[in-house]
Amino acid sequence: MAKGVKSRGLPTHMDEPPADWVPTQAVDEPVINKPYEEPAKHWTYKDGVPDLKSERRPASYYYKTRKTGAAQEDLFAEEERALLPLVNRLRKDVKRWRASAYRGASPVSKDLLAYWWRADRSRRLFFCQLEAVETFIYLLELAIPGRLPSTGFKSFEVDAGNLDRLLKGVRPDFPEIAPDYCPRLVDIPADAGLQGLRRLGCKMATGSGKTIVMAMTIAWAFCNRGRNPATLHFPNGVLVCAPNLTVKERLQVLRPDHPENYYDAFDLVPAKYRELMGVGRVLITNWHVFAPKSPNVEGEKSYKIVNKGEETAEAFAKDRLGELAARTPILVLNDEGHHCWRPNNNSASKAEEDLTKEEKAELEEDAEEARVWLAGLDRINNSGLAGGKNPGILAALDLSATPFYLSNSGYPEGDPFPWLVSDFGLVDAIECGIVKIPRMPVRDETESKDEVGRPDPKYFHLWRHINDGLRPVDRAANRRPKPEAVYREAEGALLMLAGQWKKRFEEIQGASPGEKIIPPVLIIVCDNTEVADIFYQRISGEREEEVLGADGKKVEKRKIYEAGKILAEFSNTENFRPTVRIDTKLLKKIETEEGETKDEAAQALRAIINTVGKRGMPGEQIRCVVSVGMLTEGWDATNVTHILGVRAFQSQLLCEQVVGRGLRRMDYTALDPEGRLVAEHVDVYGIPFSLIPFKGKPKDIERPDPVYHHVFAVPERASLEIRLPVVESYTYDLKGSGISCDVDNLDDLVVDDEPTKVYLAVTRGYQDDPSSTPSGDFIQQTRENFYATVRFQQVVFRLAQMIVDDLIAGGRGAGVEALKKSLLARHQVFPDVLRIVQEYINKKVRFVKGVDPRELALEKYSQLLRERVRAGILPAAASAEAPLLPVVNSYKPFASTTDVNFRTTRPVVKLEKSHLNLAVIHSDWEKDAIAILEDSDDVEFFTPNDQHVGLVVPYDYLGGQHHYEPDFIVRLRGGKILHLILEIKGRAGEIHDEDRVHAKNAAAKKWVAAVNNAGRYDRWNFEICKELANLRVTLKRCADEGEPAAAKVVPFRFVTPRAGEHFKTCVPLVSLRAAASNFSNEQFSWDQMGEWADEWVSFEPKTRFEDGMFVARIRGDSMEPTIPASAYCLFRRPRPGSRQGRIVFVMHSGVSDPFTGGQYTVKEYSSEKAVDPETDWHHTRITLKPHNRKYDPIVLTPEAEDEVRVIAEWVEVVG
């Protein structure tokens, strides 16, 4: 038995803890394991004091040992831990099987598991995901079918005998099993005439990726079935059951034909198996479809005269399964499987006496859901569709963060399902950094103590302290606290947590200037609807009042918007509602209804709740959520930073369910130097979760959480999309002779730094420094013996032979096949390769003075020479009829900026001439290059490149395969489409690793040659910019080298004004980006404009030039037809007087123009004003109206008159 773990049913004893005991077990560093490896450490607690153990935590669960009767229980005293022996034993068997390279599994299963374990995946899979799917495969493919001997092992932790007992529901002979806990792998119905349902449970913490585990399981089934069509061991039909419509919609990604399917999105299926996914079918539904239909229903309609009688199991299965009915036995995946339980009829459920009517109704609804869900699976399993008495369900796999029985199930509340086979709970996820780290109060300045003298911070046990502070008048007749009294006692906690929220909000704003941020979210979980209403009104300032209608008789409800009492940022207005209250009853109603509902308010609420924190969606700007009870399954917001619990928490299970909703991470890629995920946090008040490792709050100095910048493709800039082929390798056709290579264009090779003499000394005792050995003791060794046996010409011949072998091994085509088969053909190629090698050595290889030329035979030099010569030969190796061609990925032939969507903590800059909103900055050179690309008229548009965009060029270096990501892809202006691959490379790169730089350059040129030869991917070029001062010239040269349709025409003349001509005969040409940047400077003066204008232009305006005018180019088509897309326009200083109806260039923090990428835009201005006693009037609303009807107006509600800044007024279109 694991140390510190009690056997279930044994008496317990708890000593009084020391005076400095902290009830919340705060630790300095909760994240102690790497997410991609098996956990190697875990925190344990002795009397509340944390202790770090250097081993994996045994699978276990907590249970209650006594009852205090208080509404808020002392969790530490009540709950003890018991082992899960089946899980722990299977962990050992699966770990050993993994180490054997999955001996006994099918070749397909081995391939899939190896593919999933690869460390070079773009997004590696977590260990918990891999272990879960390994366990399912081990049981379904080997253990349950009786194939354990194929593993080659003689003994097992869970052997065949115990496995048979588990499948029959008989207690296994595990000595460590608690007396009242019996693991099993079958759920036996109460009706003895029905066969049991085989179930396998997997516990995975919220946010640890159970949907990916489901996708991997489906891939295992379908790929194996595709290779073995006749077998029934691998199902080709999968039924996925969900608890509500939201989860059902999100699980559609499990369909292989879905455009956003997880198999492609997470690269779960190797290319050679992808087509096999088509052999299977996935049906995704929710439990409501299992409800019995009326006997008067025919098809989807009801009739009075039709009475079909009760559905048979066979008819039920055919009706609910549809196409899957012909594919039995099927595999069932129960998402949130804790909703699917069979009540214990031998034990009466004990209803809590102090439950409200609302709470009792909720428990009854839970029981009905479980009954309908499980009855439906029983009928499918006993339908006979699989033939005879064979079960219709191969197995039902339950996936849940909390696979425990509820209080009305007849089992002890919190007891785990007995068919759990894999366990990775919230504690494990926290220690691996896979979820956010909760920070909870551990002390406060009151230094309050509980009844045994332990520190008891008020905001930890908030509900208990609320009840302690109530007066008799604060309670209703049923002794429940009145809502107003609850708010009064909790307001201090709310204000403090809201203040922390604002601090985080300002941190994100400060780190994201000019960006439209995704705000952090505060969740408030209330005890009941009435309490939620009070909190919502106080926070949002929104309330309803009854007024007489227009007829003076009918009473109508009207919304009133006032300033909230907590933060201005939480206050709702008619046009902006950052605070939302979840109407639990309304939401549950629409979550259970199939089809459309006519309740528009319900649909709007669901749309908001389901998209909190998602850019461009209705819930994007939600900042505060007020809810009753825990949020429903399907809530997947990642931007929750603060949680306030204002209710009783009677078990750790409830604490986990509520806290878990806020623990999804923002990012899964940022690693610290030890390879652990960088910690993200959520501050929690009022939820006394005592059984998890978390950081104490507050701490003296706490580094703030990283601020994530969201990089994505702007939908309104779809015309700036860049697509490129995903090149995996190359095809070329070698001819028998005639190989050529332009040696003059190859990079040089310097042979200089390998020592030819080594001095050895006899070791005497311990020496830290080799230089301490006396020189007289040295023994000299040289390569003279090597030189004596090798001639330089031998070295040259050997290099030529290796290059010929390289060409043949890496090539494809008729010529290559002939070379492989014919030794004579090799001999025909060899003279040309030898000639090229000799020419390269004579022209390009430089031997440092004193270096013997035969040093070229050393692997480090011969490898570089082979790579460079081979790179020069390949593009010219074939005839014009059969040039070098790219081999493109068959399942993802193109990468596109459309697919870019990621978060980063690195510095970023805004983009205008790009499909992407931001560029990640890796160096000042790149930042300066972006400014030039944005400003250059030779650039149509561009994108920064990295692994998210997808231009990855393979290259060889020192015998290894590497990948290179150029800095930018630039679409140049001109007649024919021309893309430029641009690398910004300072001298530092060549100084530190010159040879690698040359290898990358050769690989990029090879990529360009192959893609251009294909003739179907537009035209490409490659350039390196070593000096930013030359970048504009490089861009112009590359654009001019393209095939221009006609000379580029601009509607003005570039001039160099003489003294006195500025703003008289010419005006500056600037970008809106540069104008906004300079005008936003509070020290800016219109007289300074000429100082930062690089170019001046002249044309015939419709009105006279005047001081302060400038020409800028408009991005996008939002002002069409008045201002055509990409038109040059003339602007002037703002004129005094009314701006109503004028087109203006305006700045405001609330603006997020998709075309400029910044907080500025060009739109038609209109405003509404109200009387102000102090200033006569103030703006209540400013509307910036586009002229193109497909775009919505930008509505601003400024709090101060200087918030909205009109920079300039539009005058005319120049051209």
Buried (B, 14 or more C-beta within 10 A) or exposed (E): EBEEBBBBEEEEEEEEBEEEBBBBBBBEEBBBBBBBEBBEEBBBBEEBEBEBBEEBBBBBBBBBBEEEEEBBBBBBBBBBBBBBBBBBBBBEBBBBBBEEEBBBBBEBBBBBBEBBBEEEBEEBBBBBBBBBBBBBBBBBBBBBEEBBEEBEBEEBBBBEEBBEBBBEBEEBEBEBBBEEBBBBBBBBBEEEEBBBBBBBBBBBBBBBBBBBBBBBBBBBBBBBBBBEEEEBBBBBBBBBBBBBBBBBBBBBBBBBEBEEBBBBBBBBBBEEBBEBBEBBBBBBBBBBBBEEBEEEBEEEEEEEEEEEEEBEBBBBBBEBBEEBBEBBBBBBBBBBBBBBBBBBEEEEBEEEEEEEEEBEEBBEEBBEBBBBBBBBBBBBBBBBBBEEEBBBBBBBBBBBBBBBBBBBBBBBBBBBBBBBBBBBBBBBBBBBBBBBBBBBBBBBEEEBEEEEEBBBBBBBBBBBBBBEBBEEEBBEEEEBBBBEBBBBBBBBBBEBBBEBBBEBBEBBBEBBEBBBBBBBBBBBBBBBBBBBBBBBBBBBBBBEEEEEEEEEEEEEEEEEBEEBBBBEBBBBBEEEBBBBBBBBEBBBEBBBEEEEEEBEEBEEBBEBBBBBBBBEBBBBBBBBBBBBBBBBBBBBBBBBBBBBBBBBBBBBBBBBBBBBBBBBBBBBBBBEEEEBBBBBBBBBBBBBBBBBBBBBBBEEEEEEBBBBBBBBBBEBBEEBBBBBBBBEEBBBBBBBEEBEBEBEEBBEBBBEEEEBEEEEBEEEEEEEEEEEBEEEEEEEEEBEEBBEEBEBEEBBBBBBBBBBEBBBEBBBBEBBBBBEEEEEBBEBBBEBBBBBBBBBBEEBBEBEEEBBEBBBBBEEBBBBBBBBBBBBBBBBBBEEEBBBBBBBBEEBEBBBBBBBEBBBBEEBBBBBBBBBBBBBBBEEBBBEBBBBBBBBBBBBBBBBBBEBBBBBBBBBBEEEEBEBBBBBBBBBBBEEBBBBBBBBBBEEBBEEEBBBBBBBBBBBBBBBBBBBBBEEBBBBBBBBBBEBEEBBEBBBEBBEEBEBEEEEEBEBEEBEBEEEBBBEEBBBBBBBBBBBBBBBEEEBEEEEBBEEBEBBBBBEBEEEBEBBBBBBBBBBBBBBEEBBBEBBBBBBBBEEEEBEEBBBBBBBBBBBBBBBBBBBBBBBBBBEEEEEEEEEEBBEBBBBBBBBEEBEEBEBBBEEEEBBBBBBBBBEBBE
